[in-house]
Structure formats: C-alpha cells, structure tokens
Amino acid sequence: MKRRLLPLPIIFALLFAPLQTASDTAYACSCIETTVEQRVQSADVVAIGTVVSVYEDQETVDSGDGEIGISDTDGVFAVNTYYKGTGPAEIAVDDPPDGGTCGFVSSDSVGREAVLFLELSDGEYLTHLCVGSGFISGDEDFRAEMIAGIEAVTGPGRAPEGPPPQASPPQEDLDGDHTVSTPWAVVLPIAFAIPLAVLVVPAFLRRRGGH
C-alpha cells in the first residue's frame, strides 16, 4: 500500500467525487492551465508510450485532514520515445484513479497511446492529468501538435535504453561441446610425460647398446 500527498485539485476531486448524481453528472478534474513548455520544465521525464497492461493498486493518500484509502488502476507503458530524461522500454506509471480524481488510466486503456509528463519519486513514475499527461491516440492532429510543442522545447526524442547486455555464451567447438580453457588440460599430460621419459629412455638405450 502506497502513501503520497496529492495535489490540491486531486484532493478536492476525491472529496466531491461521491456527489455524482444519477444523471451521470460528475465533478470533473479541474486543473490550472499550463503551456507545454511549463509542463516539460516541471517534469523529470517526458515520454510517449502505449499502455500494454493495467493492474489494480491500493493507495492511502493524505488529504490534509486525514488519510483516505482508495482503489486505483495503474498502467505499464511501452515507451517509444523519451523527450526529457531517459529510461527503459517499459515503465510502470502510477496515476490517481481515473475520472474526477485527475487520473486517466483505466481498465480499458490497453492499446492506447499517451503523452507522459512524469515525476520520479523513490524510483516510481508518478503523473496525473494536471501535469499534462493524457491519451493522444485517436486524434492525429492533436498528437502531432503535442509532439511538435514538446520538441520545440526538448529537441528530437530518443529511443528507450536497451535491456542490460547479456553475458556471452560459452564458446563451443565444432561438436557442440564447451571448449576446455583450464590450463590443467595442458599441464597434467606434461607432468606425467616427464617422469615416464626419465624411466623409459635410459632402459631403451641400454637395450640397444647390449645388441
């Protein structure tokens, strides 16, 4: 179970979310408007990626007047481009619950592409709608506009860091067996050959001299 302090807009959304009426009218997430440049400068990492899986998480948040326990759906993103910072090809992103609490990842988010303005905290990637993160798939004009705005600040994006290099497999000979590299394979035969030569060669010479 995680504990973190949420931004005030998210706290207010959490408090008023239960006031949703039967007519499906809800208190939506309300954020201060910011420019793309401000979002990039405030983020530790800026990336674009696609949700490949989602998972349920339980969080305890501090509202200032006490702790609130909430259920949350977070996502694992396959990152195709980093514009600020760098990281692996897949990252788990923690956002608040979707809807009025300023989160955007839900159970039906798999396959959707998003722009991510991320905060790094204790090795975790955190985000929410108020920092600029959100889905960009399905609207090519908006996607292109968002990428152009980010690149105007950061320059061209970079591919994710590759996986850690794997250890080279043992060298094999033509028969598929592992090649013996220990020096004992050479030392032991020589060690046995020397005393054998000391005993056999003189006897052989004496026998030839007798003839």
N, C-alpha and C positions, 0 to 999 in steps of 0.2 A: 504494500500500500504506500502510495506516494503522498508527500505533503509539500505544497508550494503556495506562495502568495500570488493571487490572481490580480490582474489589473482591475481598476475600479469599474470600467464598463462591463467586464465579465461578472464581477460580483453583483452589480445591480441586476444584470440579466438573470443570474441564478436566483436572486430573491424574488423577482417578478415573474419568472417562468411559470410557476404554478397558477398564475392568474389567467392562463389561456382559457378561452371560453369555448362553448360547444360549437360556435360558428367558425372555429379554427382561426380566430384572430389571436395573434400572439405578440408579445413584446419582442421585437427583433433586436439583434445585437446592434448597438449604437456605438460608433467609433468616431474619433476625431479625424477629419480628412487630412491626409498627408500626401506629399508628392512621392514619385518613385525614387527620386534622389534621397529624400529623407528616409525612406524605408530601407534603401541599400545601406546608407550610412549607419543606421541604427542596428542593423542585423550583424550577427557574427558570421553567418553563412547565408549565401543566396544561391538557390539552385532551382532547376526544373526537373521534375520526375513524375513517374506514373505509379499509382497505387497497385501493388502486386498482392497484398494481403492485408486483412484487418484483424484486430484482436481486441478483446474486452479487457478493461483495466479498471481498478477501483482507486479512487483518489480521495484524499482528505485535504480540503482547502481551508485556509484561514480567511474568514470573511472580515476580520477585524473585531467582530463581536462574538466570535466563537468559531468552532470548526464545523464544516459541512461535509458530509460524506456523499459522494456522487459516483455514478457508474459512467464509464467513458469508453468510447470506441476510438482506438488509435490505429495508425496505418504504417505499413512498411512500404517505402517508396524505392523504386528502381530509378536512380538518378542518371539522367543522360547528359546533363551539363551543370557544371559549377561556374557561377559568375563571380562569386566572392568566397574566399576560403576554398578548401578542398576536402575531400573525404572519399569513402568507399563507394562502390557501385550500388549498394543497398543500405538504407538507413531507416531506423525506426523513429517515427516522428510522433511526439506527444502533443496533442492539442486538446482543448476543453471539449465537453460534449457538444455535438452539433445542434443547430437551432438557435435559440435565444441566448445561448451561453458563449457565443463567438467561436465555436468550433466549426469545422467543415467536413471532417472525415466521419463517414457513417458506414453502416453495414453494406450499402450498395455502391461504395466508392471504388471498388476494384476495377481497374482498367481506365480510370480517369486520370488525366494529366493535370498537374498543379504547379503553380509558382510558389516557392517556399522561401520566406524570409525567416531565418531560424536564429534562435538564441541557443548558445551552448552552455549548459549548466550541469556540472558534475558528470560530463560525458554524455548527457542526453540532449537530443534535439527538441526544442520546445517552440511552439508557434501558436498563432490564433489569427482570426480574421482582422483584428485591429492593427496588426503589424503589416498587413498587406497580402498575407498568404491566401490562396484560394484556387479553385479549379479554373483552368483556362481552356480545356478541351471543349470542342463543340462550337467554338466561335473563333475562326481563323483570324479575323480582323483584330479582335481583342488580343489574341495570343501574339500576333505579330507586333502590335502596338506595345504590349507589355515587354517583350524581348528587346525591342528597339530602345525603349526607355531605360531598361537595365543596362544594356550595352553602351548607351551614351554615358553612363557613369563608370562602368567597370571595364569596358572594352570587351572583346570577344570572350566567350566562355571557354571552359576547359573540360576535357573528359574526366570522369572519375579516376581515382587512383586504382591501379590494378590490384589483384589479390597478391598477398605476400609470395615471394619466389619460393617454389617448391625445391626440395633437395633433389639433386641429380641422382637418378637410379644407378645402382652398381653397374660397372662396365661388364659386359658379357662377352664370352668367346663365341666362336662360330657354332659350338654345340649348344649354346644357350646357358651354359653353366657359368657361375660367377668366377671371375678371374681371381686367382690367388695372388695377393700382393704382399703377404708377410715375408720377411727376409729369411725365416726359418726354412722355407722351401728350398733355399739355396744353401744355407749354412749346414743343415743336418747331413745332406749327402756328402759334402766335403769333409765334414768331421769324421764320418765313418770311413771314407776312402783313404785318408792319410795313414791311419794305423794299419789298415789292411795292406796297403802298398809296402809298408815297412816290414811286414812279416812275409809277404809272398815273393817280392822281388829278390831278396838275398837267396831264398831257397831255390828259386828258379835259376839264378846264376850259378849256384853251387852244382846243381844237377847238370847244367850244360858244361861246366868245367870238368866234371867227372867223366864225361864222354870224350 
